[in-house]
Amino acid sequence: MTYKRFKRGVKRRVINQAVNVRNFFLDLLRGKQKKYISEFGPLAEVQKRGELRTDICDHLPTLFAQVLASRPKLIVELGVRGGESTFVFERAAQITNSSLLSVDMNDCRDVSNWSRWNFVQSDDIKFAKEFPEYAAGKGWEAQIDLLFIDTSHEYNHTVAEINAWFPYLSSNATVIFHDTNLRELYKRRDGSWGLGWDNERGVIRAIEEYVGKKFQENKNFVEVVNGWVIQHEPVCQGFTILKKYGN
Ligand SMILES: C[S@@+](CC[C@H](N)C(=O)[O-])C[C@H]1O[C@@H](n2cnc3c(N)ncnc32)[C@H](O)[C@@H]1O
C-alpha cells in the first residue's frame, strides 16, 4: 500500500467517524425526525422507503412525482445496485402504465419481483448499441421518455452515457441525473451527513458541457438553456432534472 492510499484511508475513517457522531447526536437531541407521509398509498410507500438514510433518500418522492407528471411510455434506469430508485420506478410505472427497463453491469435481478420489470445485466455503453434491437423484441419504440442516470459518477463515463443514450430521447423527454453534487461529505435535508467521495464534479461537468453553461451545484437552481428546463437540488449528493421543452 502506498503512503498516499494509507493517508486517504485514514482520512476516510476519520470522516466516517465524524458522520456517525454527528448523526448520533442529531437523533439524540432532536429525536429521529418523522418525514411527511402522503395519503396516496404508492407515494406513502416511497416516502417510507426514503426514511432510511441513504445517498438518494431525499430524492425518492421527487423521482416518483416526475414519473407521474411526465407519464412516460418508456422509462430507462441506468444503475440499480440495491434498488432504491427501482423501488420508486416500479410503483410509479404501475400507475402510469409505463414500461420499465433497468440496466446494471452487476447482477441485480433479485432487486424486484415485479413481473413487468425488465432487467439487463450489461455495461450501459455497450448495451446502448443493442437497445433498438432489444426494444423491438419487446414491441417498444426505441424512444425513451424518462432516462435516469445513476452509475459510475465519473466524468468520462457520464459523457459517454450522454452520447450513447441521448439520441434515443423522445421529443419531450425528461432526463434525471443523481450525484451531481458529489463530495466526500454530503448533507441530507434532515441535517444528517453521509460519506461520499470526490468525483471531481464528474456528472455536473458532463451536463455543463452538454448544455453549454456552468452551474453552481452546491445551490438550488432552475435554469432554461438550449431547449432544456433544468432543476437542481444540491442535497443528498445532488439531483438534476433536465426536461426538453423545444427551442
Ligand atoms: C450508485 S449505484 C445505483 C444506485 C441505485 N440507482 C439506487 O437508487 O439504489 C451505481 C450502480 O451503477 C452500476 N454501474 C456502474 N458503472 C456501470 C456501467 N458502466 N454500466 C452499467 N452499470 C454500471 C454499478 O454496478 C452500481 O450498481
The ligand as a MOL file (V3000), in Angstrom:
LIG
                    3D

  0  0  0     0  0            999 V3000
M  V30 BEGIN CTAB
M  V30 COUNTS 27 29 0 0 0
M  V30 BEGIN ATOM
M  V30 1 C -24.9620 4.3720 -7.1840 0
M  V30 2 S -25.3550 2.7710 -7.6840 0 CHG=1
M  V30 3 C -27.0350 2.8940 -8.2420 0
M  V30 4 C -27.9820 3.2010 -7.1570 0
M  V30 5 C -29.4400 2.9890 -7.4990 0
M  V30 6 N -29.8740 3.8340 -8.5850 0
M  V30 7 C -30.2780 3.2300 -6.2770 0
M  V30 8 O -31.0510 4.2170 -6.2480 0
M  V30 9 O -30.1880 2.4390 -5.3370 0 CHG=-1
M  V30 10 C -24.4370 2.6140 -9.1590 0
M  V30 11 C -24.6880 1.3520 -9.9310 0
M  V30 12 O -24.1980 1.5710 -11.2490 0
M  V30 13 C -23.6330 0.3980 -11.7300 0
M  V30 14 N -22.7010 0.7410 -12.8030 0
M  V30 15 C -21.5170 1.4000 -12.6940 0
M  V30 16 N -20.9330 1.5250 -13.8940 0
M  V30 17 C -21.7710 0.9410 -14.7890 0
M  V30 18 C -21.7280 0.7370 -16.1940 0
M  V30 19 N -20.6930 1.1570 -16.9300 0
M  V30 20 N -22.7580 0.1000 -16.7840 0
M  V30 21 C -23.7990 -0.3500 -16.0510 0
M  V30 22 N -23.9050 -0.1860 -14.7230 0
M  V30 23 C -22.8980 0.4430 -14.0900 0
M  V30 24 C -22.9940 -0.2620 -10.5200 0
M  V30 25 O -22.8850 -1.6420 -10.7130 0
M  V30 26 C -23.9440 0.1280 -9.4030 0
M  V30 27 O -24.8720 -0.9040 -9.1410 0
M  V30 END ATOM
M  V30 BEGIN BOND
M  V30 1 1 1 2
M  V30 2 1 2 3
M  V30 3 1 2 10
M  V30 4 1 3 4
M  V30 5 1 4 5
M  V30 6 1 5 6
M  V30 7 1 5 7
M  V30 8 2 7 8
M  V30 9 1 7 9
M  V30 10 1 10 11
M  V30 11 1 11 12
M  V30 12 1 11 26
M  V30 13 1 12 13
M  V30 14 1 13 14
M  V30 15 1 13 24
M  V30 16 1 14 15
M  V30 17 1 14 23
M  V30 18 2 15 16
M  V30 19 1 16 17
M  V30 20 1 17 18
M  V30 21 2 17 23
M  V30 22 1 18 19
M  V30 23 2 18 20
M  V30 24 1 20 21
M  V30 25 2 21 22
M  V30 26 1 22 23
M  V30 27 1 24 25
M  V30 28 1 24 26
M  V30 29 1 26 27
M  V30 END BOND
M  V30 END CTAB
M  END
